[in-house]
Amino acid sequence: MRISLRQHKQKDGLPQETILLFIINYSLSISSNVSGVSRLPT
């Protein structure tokens, strides 16, 4: 994830794009973690 963020940052040169991608990746990871946790017995 860090490498992809750096590549996008170099290509676009826009901090907002990097932040947006980070938020999307972060939210996706959270949703995937939540779905994985919901499957496991707590």
C-alpha positions, 0 to 999 in steps of 0.5 A: 500500500505504501509503495502504491501511494508513493507511486500515485503521489509521484505521478499526480503530485497532488496530496489530496489524491494520495489522502483520498487513496489512503482513505479508500484503502483504509476504509476497505481494509476496515470493512474487510477486517470487520467482515472477517471478525464477524465470521470469527466467534467472539 
